[in-house]
Amino acid sequence: MDVLLNNGFSLLGERVSYAEFFGQLCALAVVFLAKRRTLWTWPVQLGATILLFAVYSSAHLGGLASRQVVIFVISVYGWWAWSRTRQRDPVYGLVVRKATARERLGLLAALIIGTVGMALLLTDLYASWAPWPDAWIFVGTVVAFAAQGLGLVDFWVVWLLVDAVGVPLQISSHLYFSAAVYLVFVVLVIRGWLDWARTARREAISTPPASRVSAR
């Protein structure tokens, strides 16, 4: 890993390590794969977490580094969860739906409470020079991946909220390539959100009410 961290190339006058480059490329691929609802989403995500953990640790962003560990665990769960439901959709394998009002409140509560708690922890441990945005991205990522594993359309919205903070934080950390990738994320996330929302509407119409209740 040190080889990938200590070697790289110059982009617009800024150094980009191979670890950051390949890690962010994998992260970009994950958004595209998630839009297609393919199982390859998860193994590619696992590779991204390993590379980006090293990148953010070297940049002294404890929250962003720690979230890679959590994402690794969630990705293993997501891979397992999507594998179990693969036969439910003849095209992509994953049936998606919009979150219920209770689930949305739960996601919002997790974002707020989690961010406060994580920011205070990062501050106490001196683990980040920007504890609040670092904590927001950490918690938002965890919430987004958890919702993605459940097949909730709303996970795309959480990703947009993460990107809104992630771009300026990456720029402030001199991770300019990562900041550019986050901007690409925004476009891909919006497209993924629209695609999943259309699919959820079609599946809601075609699924009997009784089946919808039992699925939730």
Backbone bond lengths (Angstrom), bond angles and torsions (degrees), N, CA, C in turn:
res aa  C-N    CA-C-N  psi(-1)  N-CA   C-N-CA  omega(-1)  CA-C   N-CA-C  phi
1 M - - - 1.460 - - 1.529 111.51 -
2 D 1.355 116.75 -34.54 1.458 120.21 178.29 1.522 111.45 -59.19
3 V 1.330 115.75 -33.68 1.469 119.44 179.63 1.517 110.22 -63.36
4 L 1.324 117.10 -42.15 1.459 121.16 -179.66 1.522 112.12 -71.73
5 L 1.341 116.43 -31.14 1.457 120.41 179.31 1.536 111.97 -76.38
6 N 1.306 116.65 -38.29 1.459 120.83 -173.28 1.526 113.81 -90.02
7 N 1.312 116.55 -5.57 1.456 120.60 178.75 1.517 109.44 -124.32
8 G 1.322 115.34 150.29 1.452 119.12 -179.08 1.509 110.89 -179.05
9 F 1.334 115.91 -145.03 1.460 120.74 -177.34 1.524 108.81 -150.37
10 S 1.303 116.04 170.28 1.467 121.37 179.95 1.524 109.20 -101.23
11 L 1.321 115.88 132.47 1.461 121.57 178.44 1.519 108.47 -130.53
12 L 1.342 115.39 112.67 1.468 121.55 -177.88 1.527 111.56 55.00
13 G 1.325 114.91 39.18 1.448 120.20 177.45 1.515 115.18 83.45
14 E 1.325 117.97 0.52 1.462 122.10 -178.82 1.527 109.62 -115.27
15 R 1.343 115.71 141.28 1.453 120.45 179.86 1.523 110.71 -78.49
16 V 1.312 116.04 133.27 1.467 122.62 176.07 1.519 107.56 -123.34
17 S 1.326 117.45 118.28 1.462 120.27 179.17 1.525 109.19 -74.17
18 Y 1.326 115.31 156.99 1.463 119.02 177.76 1.533 110.84 -64.98
19 A 1.323 116.59 -31.10 1.464 120.14 178.77 1.524 110.40 -64.24
20 E 1.335 116.39 -44.57 1.465 120.20 178.18 1.517 110.80 -66.19
21 F 1.338 116.24 -42.86 1.462 121.09 -177.57 1.521 111.87 -61.33
22 F 1.335 116.35 -54.27 1.464 119.40 -176.83 1.532 111.48 -72.24
23 G 1.346 116.59 -33.10 1.463 119.36 177.69 1.516 111.74 -63.21
24 Q 1.326 116.43 -44.36 1.459 119.80 -179.50 1.533 111.94 -72.67
25 L 1.321 117.03 -31.99 1.465 118.95 174.73 1.526 110.69 -63.32
26 C 1.330 115.81 -41.83 1.469 119.55 176.46 1.522 110.60 -63.15
27 A 1.345 116.50 -39.81 1.459 120.14 179.19 1.523 110.78 -64.24
28 L 1.321 116.87 -39.03 1.465 120.21 176.09 1.529 110.74 -63.21
29 A 1.323 115.61 -43.54 1.459 120.24 179.55 1.521 111.04 -60.82
30 V 1.335 116.92 -34.38 1.465 121.06 179.91 1.521 110.67 -61.66
31 V 1.335 117.47 -41.85 1.466 120.39 -179.74 1.521 109.70 -63.43
32 F 1.335 117.36 -43.77 1.456 121.34 178.77 1.524 111.03 -63.15
33 L 1.327 116.49 -44.14 1.465 120.73 -178.86 1.528 111.63 -67.30
34 A 1.348 116.27 -37.14 1.468 119.75 178.42 1.517 110.34 -64.20
35 K 1.333 116.59 -38.20 1.465 120.16 177.37 1.525 110.45 -60.07
36 R 1.334 116.21 -37.18 1.465 120.75 179.27 1.526 112.89 -82.62
37 R 1.333 116.04 -7.39 1.466 122.82 178.67 1.529 112.40 58.43
38 T 1.317 116.29 44.80 1.450 121.33 178.88 1.526 110.66 -101.96
39 L 1.311 116.77 149.86 1.454 121.82 179.68 1.533 112.40 -64.00
40 W 1.335 116.85 -20.93 1.462 119.86 178.43 1.525 111.51 -63.16
41 T 1.343 116.70 -15.08 1.470 120.72 176.49 1.519 111.20 -50.66
42 W 1.315 116.26 -45.21 1.458 120.91 -169.86 1.521 115.20 -78.23
43 P 1.347 120.79 -46.40 1.476 117.96 177.00 1.523 113.13 -63.11
44 V 1.335 117.38 -35.24 1.462 119.51 176.58 1.524 109.80 -66.23
45 Q 1.340 116.77 -38.07 1.457 120.15 177.47 1.530 111.49 -62.69
46 L 1.312 116.51 -38.24 1.463 120.31 178.62 1.532 110.81 -60.08
47 G 1.332 115.88 -41.51 1.458 119.38 178.03 1.525 111.80 -64.87
48 A 1.331 116.37 -39.81 1.467 120.49 179.41 1.519 111.40 -63.58
49 T 1.332 117.02 -39.82 1.466 119.44 -177.57 1.531 111.62 -63.81
50 I 1.311 117.49 -39.13 1.464 120.90 -178.95 1.527 110.49 -64.48
51 L 1.327 116.62 -45.22 1.461 120.52 -178.78 1.526 111.44 -68.47
52 L 1.334 117.18 -44.96 1.461 120.09 -175.59 1.526 112.31 -73.69
53 F 1.313 117.47 -24.89 1.463 119.34 173.99 1.534 109.61 -59.37
54 A 1.315 115.63 -44.78 1.459 120.04 179.34 1.525 111.29 -65.29
55 V 1.329 116.67 -40.20 1.468 121.03 -178.99 1.523 111.67 -63.03
56 Y 1.335 116.58 -49.80 1.459 119.69 -175.36 1.531 112.13 -74.26
57 S 1.315 116.85 -29.11 1.468 119.47 175.30 1.522 109.91 -63.92
58 S 1.318 116.82 -41.45 1.460 120.75 -179.74 1.519 111.87 -70.37
59 A 1.355 117.51 -22.54 1.460 122.05 179.44 1.530 112.05 -92.25
60 H 1.324 117.44 5.04 1.469 123.46 179.74 1.532 111.67 58.34
61 L 1.317 115.79 44.77 1.459 122.21 174.02 1.529 106.61 -115.30
62 G 1.338 114.52 85.70 1.458 120.00 -174.44 1.511 114.25 -60.66
63 G 1.336 116.29 -37.43 1.466 119.08 -179.65 1.512 111.74 -66.25
64 L 1.337 116.04 -46.31 1.459 120.03 -179.76 1.525 111.33 -66.04
65 A 1.327 116.54 -34.74 1.458 119.62 178.11 1.531 110.62 -70.76
66 S 1.330 115.85 -43.83 1.460 119.88 -178.99 1.517 112.32 -64.10
67 R 1.332 115.67 -33.81 1.465 117.38 -178.25 1.517 111.64 -66.07
68 Q 1.350 117.10 -25.94 1.464 118.79 178.34 1.528 111.17 -64.44
69 V 1.337 115.91 -34.08 1.462 119.97 177.93 1.527 109.96 -66.22
70 V 1.341 115.12 -44.77 1.463 119.69 -179.99 1.520 110.38 -66.28
71 I 1.346 116.60 -41.47 1.466 120.46 178.98 1.525 110.31 -61.65
72 F 1.320 116.42 -37.20 1.466 120.15 178.37 1.526 110.03 -57.91
73 V 1.338 115.68 -47.42 1.473 120.59 -179.14 1.529 110.34 -65.24
74 I 1.346 116.41 -45.22 1.464 120.48 -179.24 1.526 110.64 -64.49
75 S 1.330 116.71 -35.36 1.461 120.20 179.94 1.526 111.40 -65.05
76 V 1.320 116.14 -37.67 1.467 119.70 175.49 1.524 109.57 -62.43
77 Y 1.359 115.82 -43.64 1.470 119.56 177.75 1.534 110.77 -64.33
78 G 1.340 116.84 -44.83 1.463 120.02 -178.97 1.511 112.20 -60.86
79 W 1.324 115.99 -40.45 1.468 120.82 177.61 1.530 110.00 -59.70
80 W 1.330 115.44 -45.26 1.472 120.73 179.21 1.528 111.08 -65.65
81 A 1.347 117.21 -44.01 1.464 121.21 -176.97 1.527 111.46 -65.64
82 W 1.341 116.94 -43.25 1.459 119.60 -179.94 1.524 111.08 -68.77
83 S 1.319 117.01 -32.48 1.465 120.34 178.34 1.527 110.59 -63.93
84 R 1.307 116.98 -37.18 1.466 121.66 -178.19 1.521 111.84 -68.31
85 T 1.344 118.32 -29.59 1.467 121.07 -175.79 1.524 112.50 -103.10
86 R 1.326 115.98 11.12 1.466 119.36 -172.03 1.526 113.19 -61.22
87 Q 1.302 118.90 -29.81 1.458 120.70 -176.70 1.529 113.35 -84.11
88 R 1.293 118.00 0.36 1.459 120.13 -176.65 1.513 112.87 -82.32
89 D 1.329 118.86 -20.10 1.452 122.85 179.65 1.526 108.43 -127.07
90 P 1.352 118.56 120.65 1.459 120.76 -175.33 1.529 114.08 -68.07
91 V 1.344 118.69 -17.85 1.458 120.92 -176.77 1.519 111.31 -97.64
92 Y 1.344 116.83 -59.12 1.456 120.96 -175.71 1.525 113.61 -106.36
93 G 1.316 116.96 -24.38 1.449 119.17 177.31 1.510 114.86 97.97
94 L 1.342 118.47 -18.60 1.452 120.33 -177.85 1.526 110.00 -116.29
95 V 1.307 116.66 124.18 1.463 121.93 174.86 1.519 107.99 -87.86
96 V 1.326 116.84 125.88 1.464 121.34 -178.18 1.524 110.07 -110.84
97 R 1.331 114.72 159.06 1.464 120.14 179.72 1.514 109.63 -154.90
98 K 1.341 115.41 163.18 1.453 120.49 174.56 1.522 109.24 -79.90
99 A 1.314 116.06 148.20 1.459 120.37 179.36 1.521 110.40 -69.64
100 T 1.313 116.49 150.50 1.455 120.89 174.10 1.528 109.03 -75.01
101 A 1.322 116.88 167.87 1.465 120.96 179.00 1.529 110.48 -58.66
102 R 1.322 116.87 -40.34 1.463 120.70 179.63 1.527 110.62 -65.72
103 E 1.310 116.80 -40.48 1.462 120.08 179.29 1.530 110.92 -65.99
104 R 1.328 116.97 -37.98 1.464 119.75 178.56 1.522 111.28 -66.31
105 L 1.301 117.22 -39.63 1.461 120.48 175.95 1.531 110.24 -63.09
106 G 1.326 115.17 -38.56 1.457 119.48 178.39 1.515 111.49 -64.48
107 L 1.345 116.95 -41.98 1.463 120.85 178.07 1.524 111.35 -63.05
108 L 1.344 116.04 -43.34 1.462 120.71 179.93 1.526 111.03 -64.28
109 A 1.325 116.29 -44.35 1.468 120.30 179.31 1.525 110.85 -62.09
110 A 1.322 115.92 -41.23 1.467 119.90 179.10 1.524 110.84 -63.10
111 L 1.335 116.98 -39.60 1.459 121.08 179.18 1.529 111.51 -63.06
112 I 1.336 115.97 -47.74 1.463 119.97 -175.36 1.526 111.76 -71.39
113 I 1.325 115.87 -53.87 1.469 119.91 -177.45 1.527 110.94 -64.84
114 G 1.325 115.46 -42.29 1.458 119.44 -179.86 1.523 112.60 -62.90
115 T 1.338 116.85 -41.07 1.466 120.50 -179.55 1.524 111.21 -64.36
116 V 1.321 116.41 -44.75 1.467 119.99 179.47 1.528 110.80 -60.78
117 G 1.331 115.26 -48.94 1.462 119.48 -178.91 1.515 112.41 -62.53
118 M 1.343 116.77 -43.42 1.469 120.44 -177.98 1.518 111.00 -68.66
119 A 1.332 117.46 -38.59 1.460 120.95 -179.95 1.524 111.00 -63.66
120 L 1.327 116.33 -42.32 1.463 120.38 178.41 1.530 110.79 -65.01
121 L 1.338 116.23 -38.19 1.463 120.09 178.82 1.524 111.14 -65.92
122 L 1.335 116.52 -45.48 1.460 120.27 179.44 1.526 111.40 -62.53
123 T 1.340 115.56 -36.27 1.459 120.42 178.79 1.528 110.94 -66.23
124 D 1.319 116.06 -46.53 1.466 120.53 -179.31 1.518 112.18 -63.54
125 L 1.323 116.00 -34.99 1.468 120.45 -177.50 1.532 112.76 -89.23
126 Y 1.353 116.85 -2.60 1.467 121.26 -175.33 1.534 110.31 52.22
127 A 1.335 114.84 39.94 1.464 120.51 -173.75 1.527 113.03 -93.84
128 S 1.336 117.42 -1.81 1.461 119.80 -179.35 1.516 109.98 -156.03
129 W 1.319 116.39 141.78 1.463 120.02 177.31 1.530 110.81 -81.41
130 A 1.338 117.31 -12.50 1.471 122.17 178.58 1.533 108.23 -135.00
131 P 1.338 118.01 71.10 1.463 121.06 -170.26 1.531 115.56 -61.51
132 W 1.336 118.50 -37.04 1.458 118.77 -175.59 1.531 113.67 -72.36
133 P 1.337 119.31 -52.17 1.469 117.26 175.08 1.521 112.42 -65.00
134 D 1.326 116.08 -34.18 1.459 120.79 177.37 1.526 110.18 -61.19
135 A 1.333 115.76 -43.44 1.464 120.85 179.65 1.529 111.20 -67.40
136 W 1.336 116.39 -40.19 1.471 120.14 179.95 1.528 110.95 -60.86
137 I 1.314 116.01 -44.02 1.463 120.06 179.90 1.525 110.52 -66.81
138 F 1.334 116.27 -40.66 1.466 120.37 178.84 1.524 110.97 -59.75
139 V 1.333 116.03 -54.03 1.461 120.52 -176.37 1.526 110.68 -67.92
140 G 1.345 116.94 -41.85 1.459 119.89 179.68 1.516 112.51 -60.49
141 T 1.325 115.68 -38.85 1.463 119.88 178.80 1.520 111.29 -65.58
142 V 1.322 115.80 -43.60 1.466 119.92 179.59 1.526 110.34 -62.49
143 V 1.326 116.69 -45.69 1.468 121.39 179.84 1.530 110.30 -63.22
144 A 1.335 116.36 -42.28 1.464 119.98 -179.18 1.529 111.37 -62.68
145 F 1.336 116.71 -45.28 1.461 119.14 -179.07 1.529 111.75 -68.62
146 A 1.327 116.72 -35.22 1.465 119.62 176.96 1.528 110.20 -63.09
147 A 1.340 116.21 -44.21 1.470 120.45 178.95 1.526 111.04 -67.67
148 Q 1.335 116.52 -35.24 1.463 120.07 177.59 1.519 110.35 -64.34
149 G 1.322 116.79 -41.47 1.460 120.25 178.79 1.507 112.68 -61.46
150 L 1.358 116.09 -28.68 1.462 121.12 178.42 1.526 112.09 -86.63
151 G 1.323 116.72 -4.11 1.466 120.30 179.13 1.518 113.40 76.67
152 L 1.344 117.79 28.36 1.464 121.45 -178.86 1.528 110.36 -89.74
153 V 1.338 115.97 128.93 1.458 121.17 178.38 1.528 111.07 -57.35
154 D 1.312 116.40 -32.30 1.465 122.44 -173.88 1.522 113.69 -63.41
155 F 1.336 118.38 -13.91 1.460 118.95 -178.89 1.521 110.94 -64.36
156 W 1.342 117.37 -27.81 1.462 120.49 178.23 1.527 110.98 -65.55
157 V 1.334 117.15 -36.59 1.465 121.00 179.03 1.528 110.23 -64.53
158 V 1.321 115.28 -41.70 1.465 119.40 178.52 1.524 109.89 -61.54
159 W 1.331 116.86 -38.98 1.461 120.21 178.61 1.522 111.34 -62.20
160 L 1.334 117.32 -38.17 1.465 120.10 177.88 1.526 110.82 -62.34
161 L 1.324 116.72 -40.30 1.462 121.29 178.22 1.524 111.03 -65.26
162 V 1.318 115.99 -36.32 1.465 120.33 177.23 1.528 110.38 -66.59
163 D 1.328 116.38 -45.30 1.463 120.53 -178.70 1.523 112.12 -63.72
164 A 1.340 117.22 -33.25 1.459 121.04 -179.25 1.526 111.79 -60.75
165 V 1.323 116.31 -30.63 1.468 121.27 177.56 1.520 110.56 -95.00
166 G 1.318 116.23 -31.46 1.460 120.48 -175.39 1.514 114.58 -65.20
167 V 1.325 117.84 -37.83 1.470 120.57 -177.79 1.529 111.66 -61.91
168 P 1.344 119.20 -54.78 1.483 117.69 179.49 1.527 113.73 -64.34
169 L 1.344 117.32 -31.88 1.459 119.28 179.27 1.526 110.87 -67.74
170 Q 1.320 117.10 -41.49 1.460 120.31 178.90 1.526 110.47 -64.17
171 I 1.337 117.04 -39.21 1.462 120.36 178.72 1.529 110.11 -64.65
172 S 1.321 116.29 -43.81 1.468 120.58 179.63 1.523 111.60 -64.10
173 S 1.350 116.41 -26.80 1.464 121.25 179.86 1.526 112.07 -89.34
174 H 1.367 116.01 4.98 1.465 121.84 -179.39 1.526 112.19 63.65
175 L 1.324 115.94 24.83 1.466 120.77 174.14 1.533 107.21 -100.12
176 Y 1.331 114.88 70.54 1.456 120.34 -170.49 1.527 113.10 -67.76
177 F 1.325 116.15 -35.59 1.465 118.50 177.63 1.522 110.03 -64.02
178 S 1.336 116.56 -41.96 1.459 120.50 178.44 1.522 110.83 -63.58
179 A 1.345 117.07 -37.45 1.458 120.66 178.09 1.528 110.64 -62.85
180 A 1.337 115.89 -41.44 1.462 120.30 178.44 1.527 110.70 -64.30
181 V 1.330 115.27 -39.29 1.472 119.70 178.34 1.530 110.23 -63.97
182 Y 1.325 116.86 -39.06 1.463 120.50 178.56 1.528 110.78 -61.69
183 L 1.329 117.28 -35.84 1.463 120.08 177.60 1.536 110.35 -65.87
184 V 1.323 116.02 -38.77 1.466 119.49 175.73 1.528 109.59 -64.97
185 F 1.352 115.62 -37.60 1.458 120.05 176.89 1.523 111.20 -52.89
186 V 1.329 115.61 -42.73 1.468 120.01 -176.42 1.523 110.74 -56.78
187 V 1.335 115.96 -46.32 1.469 120.26 -179.99 1.524 110.96 -63.94
188 L 1.335 116.42 -46.63 1.462 120.50 -178.71 1.527 111.46 -65.91
189 V 1.324 116.26 -37.87 1.467 120.06 -179.79 1.527 110.83 -65.39
190 I 1.336 116.95 -42.56 1.472 119.81 178.80 1.521 110.29 -62.18
191 R 1.331 116.30 -42.73 1.469 119.74 178.51 1.528 110.92 -64.94
192 G 1.329 116.58 -41.56 1.458 119.82 178.26 1.518 111.76 -64.18
193 W 1.321 115.95 -40.76 1.469 121.47 178.94 1.531 110.34 -59.57
194 L 1.329 117.23 -48.01 1.460 121.07 -179.36 1.527 111.01 -63.73
195 D 1.333 116.11 -39.51 1.466 120.31 -179.06 1.525 110.92 -66.48
196 W 1.325 117.01 -46.98 1.470 120.14 179.65 1.525 110.90 -65.91
197 A 1.337 117.66 -36.64 1.462 120.69 -179.44 1.527 110.69 -64.80
198 R 1.334 116.82 -41.85 1.470 120.32 176.77 1.522 110.66 -62.89
199 T 1.336 115.59 -43.70 1.462 120.05 179.97 1.526 110.90 -63.30
200 A 1.327 116.70 -42.26 1.460 120.85 -179.73 1.523 111.02 -62.11
201 R 1.340 116.54 -39.24 1.471 119.49 178.53 1.517 110.91 -64.86
202 R 1.329 116.84 -42.88 1.466 119.87 178.98 1.523 111.12 -62.86
203 E 1.322 116.34 -43.10 1.455 119.89 -177.66 1.523 111.68 -70.83
204 A 1.343 116.91 -31.39 1.461 120.26 177.43 1.523 110.71 -67.04
205 I 1.343 115.68 -35.84 1.466 120.14 179.51 1.524 111.26 -71.88
206 S 1.340 115.57 -38.70 1.467 119.60 -175.40 1.518 113.75 -84.58
207 T 1.349 117.55 -13.33 1.461 120.79 -178.03 1.519 110.27 -94.57
208 P 1.340 119.05 128.03 1.473 121.94 177.37 1.520 111.19 -57.94
209 P 1.329 119.07 145.03 1.463 122.12 179.68 1.512 114.07 -51.72
210 A 1.332 117.27 -41.28 1.457 121.25 -178.04 1.520 111.14 -63.04
211 S 1.358 115.26 -37.59 1.457 119.16 179.95 1.502 111.40 -69.84
212 R 1.368 115.98 -34.43 1.452 119.77 179.16 1.510 111.48 -64.81
213 V 1.338 116.07 -40.32 1.461 120.18 -179.99 1.508 111.20 -66.30
214 S 1.360 116.35 -43.36 1.458 119.45 -178.38 1.508 111.36 -68.47
215 A 1.359 117.67 -29.85 1.450 120.73 -179.69 1.506 111.55 -70.75
216 R 1.341 117.29 -23.18 1.448 121.23 -178.67 1.512 111.89 -96.21
